[in-house]
Amino acid sequence: MESSASSENKFKQPLVGKYLRQEILPTAFCPGCGCGTVLNCFTRAIEELGLSPEKMVFVTGIGCSSWIPSPYFKSDTLHTTHGRPLAFATGVKIMRPDLHVIVIAGDGDVAGIGGNHLIHAARRNIGISVFMVNNWTYGMTGGQVSPTTPFGVPTTTTPYRNVEHPLPAAELVAAAGANYVSRWTTYHVFPLVKAMKEALRVKGFSFVEIISQCPVSYGKLVKMRKGSDFLKQYREQSVNVNKAADMSDEELEEKIVVGKLQEKNREEFVSVLRRINERFQNERSG
Ligand SMILES: Cc1ncc(C[n+]2csc(CCOP(=O)(O)OP(=O)(O)O)c2C)c(N)n1
């Protein structure tokens, strides 16, 4: 097993050039944005797994977090329409089950406008890895309410405060039948890298929710202007899923439950589909 010291040491090695397009660096993200941390952790995860860029296809929607893989990664990337990355990714996986099909996109994209695609991709247990960067807002368009915005928060579209409760997207995906679900924050970089690696190894549908700061669009509304303000909040509010199991709903209010929420071994959708199609075709021709 790898020691945390060697893991930390490796974390500092620059991987730009091997996986990332150098010409567009340093970054398009706002100061303090969590997308850079997600990009860094993801690059570390694929390096530690030894995945080659030719074996990955990234599919994104529209939003700040969709810029994490596209255009930064040197792999093939499909930058699609807002809300539809899972629909496109499903098509890619069905035609190329040999590739790692990876969606990195925002909470608006994946759980809002694309929420139905998410539920059914999880239900099918199709071999797609989804990394939902949850900044609790529509970051790119300036801080509108999203399905994951906490209750009582003012946004540009809820100036008198959000009166809806946030969607527990990771729990929803687990209930729908995904093989792997976990949640971490940009404060938890080492467990996040580990979760990303676990998700990428899974044969069926895998989902990692990453709570990530948006100090510009969201932060201006809640008066938290620095990335570090959010990291402090994530550290203080996070509770591990094992500990959360013994806590009441009241105790869990305003907490962020982190850790592995689900791990199963259901057969992956495309392999079932191919097996059944082949059997039917053999029966017809024989
Ligand atoms: C069909 C459609 N509706 C709305 C938009 C406008 N739009 C672009 S990005 C975005 C929200 C992005 O929020 P999220 O997916 O959470 O990603 P973030 O920018 O926060 O990373 C919206 C509403 C669009 N491009 N297409």
Ligand as a Chemical Component Dictionary entry (heavy atoms), coordinates in Angstrom:
data_LIG
# 
_chem_comp.id                   LIG 
_chem_comp.type                 NON-POLYMER 
_chem_comp.pdbx_formal_charge   1 
_chem_comp.three_letter_code    LIG 
# 
loop_
_chem_comp_atom.comp_id 
_chem_comp_atom.atom_id 
_chem_comp_atom.alt_atom_id 
_chem_comp_atom.type_symbol 
_chem_comp_atom.charge 
_chem_comp_atom.model_Cartn_x 
_chem_comp_atom.model_Cartn_y 
_chem_comp_atom.model_Cartn_z 
_chem_comp_atom.pdbx_ordinal 
LIG C1  C1  C 0 -30.350 24.637 -22.867 1  
LIG C2  C2  C 0 -29.562 25.707 -22.156 2  
LIG N1  N1  N 0 -30.107 26.336 -21.118 3  
LIG C3  C3  C 0 -29.402 27.278 -20.457 4  
LIG C4  C4  C 0 -28.142 27.597 -20.865 5  
LIG C5  C5  C 0 -27.371 28.679 -20.146 6  
LIG N2  N2  N 1 -26.379 28.129 -19.253 7  
LIG C6  C6  C 0 -25.088 27.963 -19.620 8  
LIG S1  S1  S 0 -24.152 27.366 -18.390 9  
LIG C7  C7  C 0 -25.489 27.320 -17.347 10 
LIG C8  C8  C 0 -25.387 26.876 -15.912 11 
LIG C9  C9  C 0 -24.155 26.169 -15.578 12 
LIG O1  O1  O 0 -24.248 25.713 -14.254 13 
LIG P1  P1  P 0 -23.642 24.341 -13.834 14 
LIG O2  O2  O 0 -24.049 23.268 -14.775 15 
LIG O3  O3  O 0 -23.952 24.104 -12.409 16 
LIG O4  O4  O 0 -22.079 24.550 -14.061 17 
LIG P2  P2  P 0 -21.060 25.618 -13.420 18 
LIG O5  O5  O 0 -20.947 26.746 -14.403 19 
LIG O6  O6  O 0 -21.612 26.055 -12.104 20 
LIG O7  O7  O 0 -19.805 24.847 -13.290 21 
LIG C10 C10 C 0 -26.638 27.770 -17.969 22 
LIG C11 C11 C 0 -27.973 27.860 -17.301 23 
LIG C12 C12 C 0 -27.600 26.909 -21.960 24 
LIG N3  N3  N 0 -26.342 27.138 -22.398 25 
LIG N4  N4  N 0 -28.322 25.972 -22.602 26 
# 
loop_
_chem_comp_bond.comp_id 
_chem_comp_bond.atom_id_1 
_chem_comp_bond.atom_id_2 
_chem_comp_bond.value_order 
_chem_comp_bond.pdbx_ordinal 
LIG C1  C2  SING 1  
LIG C2  N1  SING 2  
LIG C2  N4  DOUB 3  
LIG N1  C3  DOUB 4  
LIG C3  C4  SING 5  
LIG C4  C5  SING 6  
LIG C4  C12 DOUB 7  
LIG C5  N2  SING 8  
LIG N2  C6  DOUB 9  
LIG N2  C10 SING 10 
LIG C6  S1  SING 11 
LIG S1  C7  SING 12 
LIG C7  C8  SING 13 
LIG C7  C10 DOUB 14 
LIG C8  C9  SING 15 
LIG C9  O1  SING 16 
LIG O1  P1  SING 17 
LIG P1  O2  DOUB 18 
LIG P1  O3  SING 19 
LIG P1  O4  SING 20 
LIG O4  P2  SING 21 
LIG P2  O5  DOUB 22 
LIG P2  O6  SING 23 
LIG P2  O7  SING 24 
LIG C10 C11 SING 25 
LIG C12 N3  SING 26 
LIG C12 N4  SING 27 
# 
